[in-house]
Amino acid sequence: MTTPGTSSGTNAHHAEASIAEGEIWPEECEIECPKHGSAFSLVTGEPVTLPATQPVPVYAVRVDGGDVLVEVPQ
Protein backbone atom coordinates (compact mmCIF):
# COMPACT_ATOMS: atom_id res chain seq x y z
CA MET A 1 0.00 0.00 0.00
CA THR A 2 1.28 3.46 -0.88
CA THR A 3 -0.27 6.87 -1.24
CA PRO A 4 -2.12 7.27 -4.53
CA GLY A 5 0.31 8.27 -7.23
CA THR A 6 3.65 7.45 -5.55
CA SER A 7 5.95 4.56 -4.74
CA SER A 8 9.19 4.68 -2.76
CA GLY A 9 12.55 3.05 -3.30
CA THR A 10 13.26 0.03 -1.14
CA ASN A 11 16.68 0.75 0.36
CA ALA A 12 17.41 3.25 3.08
CA HIS A 13 20.62 5.04 2.00
CA HIS A 14 22.41 4.81 5.31
CA ALA A 15 21.80 1.21 6.36
CA GLU A 16 21.04 -0.89 3.28
CA ALA A 17 17.78 -1.74 5.00
CA SER A 18 14.65 -2.52 3.00
CA ILE A 19 11.97 -0.05 4.00
CA ALA A 20 9.54 -2.15 1.95
CA GLU A 21 9.29 -4.32 5.06
CA GLY A 22 8.54 -1.33 7.29
CA GLU A 23 5.23 -0.37 8.84
CA ILE A 24 3.05 1.93 6.72
CA TRP A 25 1.02 4.69 8.35
CA PRO A 26 -1.64 5.53 5.73
CA GLU A 27 -3.12 8.51 7.59
CA GLU A 28 0.29 10.20 7.75
CA CYS A 29 1.39 8.95 4.28
CA GLU A 30 4.60 7.65 5.91
CA ILE A 31 6.58 4.43 6.12
CA GLU A 32 8.90 3.41 8.96
CA CYS A 33 12.31 1.83 8.33
CA PRO A 34 12.41 -1.47 10.25
CA LYS A 35 16.19 -1.15 10.79
CA HIS A 36 16.27 2.04 12.88
CA GLY A 37 12.75 3.46 13.11
CA SER A 38 13.08 6.58 10.95
CA ALA A 39 9.88 7.54 9.15
CA PHE A 40 9.84 8.67 5.53
CA SER A 41 7.18 10.56 3.57
CA LEU A 42 5.58 8.35 0.91
CA VAL A 43 4.86 11.50 -1.10
CA THR A 44 8.30 13.17 -1.14
CA GLY A 45 10.69 10.51 0.21
CA GLU A 46 12.01 12.99 2.76
CA PRO A 47 12.84 11.68 6.24
CA VAL A 48 10.30 12.78 8.83
CA THR A 49 12.18 11.55 11.91
CA LEU A 50 15.79 10.96 12.87
CA PRO A 51 18.23 9.31 12.61
CA ALA A 52 17.75 9.41 8.81
CA THR A 53 18.79 12.64 7.11
CA GLN A 54 18.69 11.63 3.42
CA PRO A 55 15.53 11.06 1.37
CA VAL A 56 14.59 7.82 -0.36
CA PRO A 57 13.53 7.94 -4.03
CA VAL A 58 9.84 8.10 -4.93
CA TYR A 59 8.30 7.21 -8.29
CA ALA A 60 5.10 8.08 -10.13
CA VAL A 61 2.54 5.24 -10.10
CA ARG A 62 -0.67 4.65 -12.03
CA VAL A 63 -3.16 1.81 -12.29
CA ASP A 64 -3.99 0.58 -15.79
CA GLY A 65 -6.74 -2.02 -15.63
CA GLY A 66 -5.42 -4.58 -13.15
CA ASP A 67 -1.77 -3.54 -13.55
CA VAL A 68 0.16 -1.16 -11.30
CA LEU A 69 2.68 0.74 -13.44
CA VAL A 70 5.68 2.42 -11.80
CA GLU A 71 7.51 5.12 -13.77
CA VAL A 72 11.26 4.72 -13.11
CA PRO A 73 13.58 7.33 -14.63
CA GLN A 74 16.33 5.98 -16.89
C-alpha positions as CSV (number, residue, x, y, z in Angstrom):
1,M,0.0,0.0,0.0
2,T,1.3,3.5,-0.9
3,T,-0.3,6.9,-1.2
4,P,-2.1,7.3,-4.5
5,G,0.3,8.3,-7.2
6,T,3.7,7.4,-5.5
7,S,5.9,4.6,-4.7
8,S,9.2,4.7,-2.8
9,G,12.6,3.1,-3.3
10,T,13.3,0.0,-1.1
11,N,16.7,0.7,0.4
12,A,17.4,3.3,3.1
13,H,20.6,5.0,2.0
14,H,22.4,4.8,5.3
15,A,21.8,1.2,6.4
16,E,21.0,-0.9,3.3
17,A,17.8,-1.7,5.0
18,S,14.6,-2.5,3.0
19,I,12.0,-0.1,4.0
20,A,9.5,-2.1,2.0
21,E,9.3,-4.3,5.1
22,G,8.5,-1.3,7.3
23,E,5.2,-0.4,8.8
24,I,3.0,1.9,6.7
25,W,1.0,4.7,8.4
26,P,-1.6,5.5,5.7
27,E,-3.1,8.5,7.6
28,E,0.3,10.2,7.8
29,C,1.4,9.0,4.3
30,E,4.6,7.6,5.9
31,I,6.6,4.4,6.1
32,E,8.9,3.4,9.0
33,C,12.3,1.8,8.3
34,P,12.4,-1.5,10.2
35,K,16.2,-1.1,10.8
36,H,16.3,2.0,12.9
37,G,12.8,3.5,13.1
38,S,13.1,6.6,11.0
39,A,9.9,7.5,9.2
40,F,9.8,8.7,5.5
41,S,7.2,10.6,3.6
42,L,5.6,8.3,0.9
43,V,4.9,11.5,-1.1
44,T,8.3,13.2,-1.1
45,G,10.7,10.5,0.2
46,E,12.0,13.0,2.8
47,P,12.8,11.7,6.2
48,V,10.3,12.8,8.8
49,T,12.2,11.5,11.9
50,L,15.8,11.0,12.9
51,P,18.2,9.3,12.6
52,A,17.7,9.4,8.8
53,T,18.8,12.6,7.1
54,Q,18.7,11.6,3.4
55,P,15.5,11.1,1.4
56,V,14.6,7.8,-0.4
57,P,13.5,7.9,-4.0
58,V,9.8,8.1,-4.9
59,Y,8.3,7.2,-8.3
60,A,5.1,8.1,-10.1
61,V,2.5,5.2,-10.1
62,R,-0.7,4.7,-12.0
63,V,-3.2,1.8,-12.3
64,D,-4.0,0.6,-15.8
65,G,-6.7,-2.0,-15.6
66,G,-5.4,-4.6,-13.1
67,D,-1.8,-3.5,-13.5
68,V,0.2,-1.2,-11.3
69,L,2.7,0.7,-13.4
70,V,5.7,2.4,-11.8
71,E,7.5,5.1,-13.8
72,V,11.3,4.7,-13.1
73,P,13.6,7.3,-14.6
74,Q,16.3,6.0,-16.9
